[in-house]
Amino acid sequence: MLESNALIAEDIVGSLAAIGPCRTIHITRACQAATRLAGERRVSAAFLEMQYADLRGTRLERDLTGCGARIILTVGEDDEPLARSAGWGMLVRPFTEQMIRDALLCVGVNR
């Protein structure tokens, strides 16, 4: 998860834990991703505080998709049609635990 706001990050982590057992990796800047993903063979989902244009075609996108991650953007709700066309999800703020569940299901992560 890429999230700069500690309270929002904690809400997402707590909601994911309530859904079922999981391990989360939290980073606050995209430049931290390569180091934190090193050695990760499989990532189910990535909640990213990024807009579509800021992620599309980047190393972060390649690294995450290489691990099998399903991408869920958490900002830039105007980009939702673009995100959906790329097979990504969108989690609109403010969100609820049910919205996180729905976002996971939308990208094909069954919890």
N, C-alpha and C positions, 0 to 999 in steps of 0.2 A: 504494500500500500504506500502510495506517495501522497502524503498529506502534511501540510505545513502547520495546521491548527491542531494543537494537542487534544483539545476537547472533542473535536470532530473525529480525530483518529481513535480516541478511546471509545467513542460511540460505535464506530464501525467494528473495532476489535471486539467489544462487548456483544454486539449483535451477532457477529460471526460465531463467537463462542457459545452463544445461546442456541444457535442453529445446530451446532454439533462440534465435536472435537476438531480442532484445526490448529495449525501453527501459522502465525502471521509474521511478516517482515515489514517493519515500518521504517520508511525513510522520509526525510523532509525536503530533499532536493534530488532532482533527476540525476545529477552527476554521481550520486551515491549508489545508484542502482547496479552498475556493473560489478562493483566490489561485493555488494550484498547478495547478488544473484550467482556469483561464482560458486560453482559446485552444486547448485540447485539443479537437479535433473528434471523436476516436475513442479510446476506452479499451476494451481487450478484457476485462480482468478487474480486479477490485479486491479485494485481500485486506485485510480489516478486522478489527482487534482491537476488536470491538464486539459487544455482545449484541443480539439481535433487537429488543427493545423500545427500545434506545437509538438504533437506526438507523431503524426503521420510521416513515415519515411526516416525516422530517427533510429539510432542504435538501440535506444530503449525499446522501441516497438519491435525491432528484430530480436533482441535478447528475450523479451517476454514471449513472443510468439514461438521462438525457438524452444522455450521451456513448456510450451503448450498452454500458456496462460490465456484465459478469456479476459479481455480488456473491458473495464467498466469505467467510463469517465465520470467525474463528480463535479465538474464545472463546465460551463459553456453550453447550457441547455439549448441554445439556438442551433448548435451543431448536431443535435440529436439525429436528424435525417442522414447526415454524413456518417455519423458513428454507426448507426444501424446498417447503412449500406456496406460498411466495412466489416460487419459482423460483431460490432462492439455493442456494449450496453451503455446506458446512461442512468445515473443515480442523481436525481434532481434534489437540491437542497431547499428547504429542510427535509430530511428523510426520516423514515421510521424503520423499525426492524423488518416489517413486512415489505417495505420497498426494497430493502437489501435482498431479502429472499427472492422477490420478483426479478430483480436485476440479475441475480445468479441464474435463475431459471431461464431468463430471456437469452442468456449467452450459452446455455446448455450445461451449466454446472448444477448437478443434482445433489442436494445436501440432505 
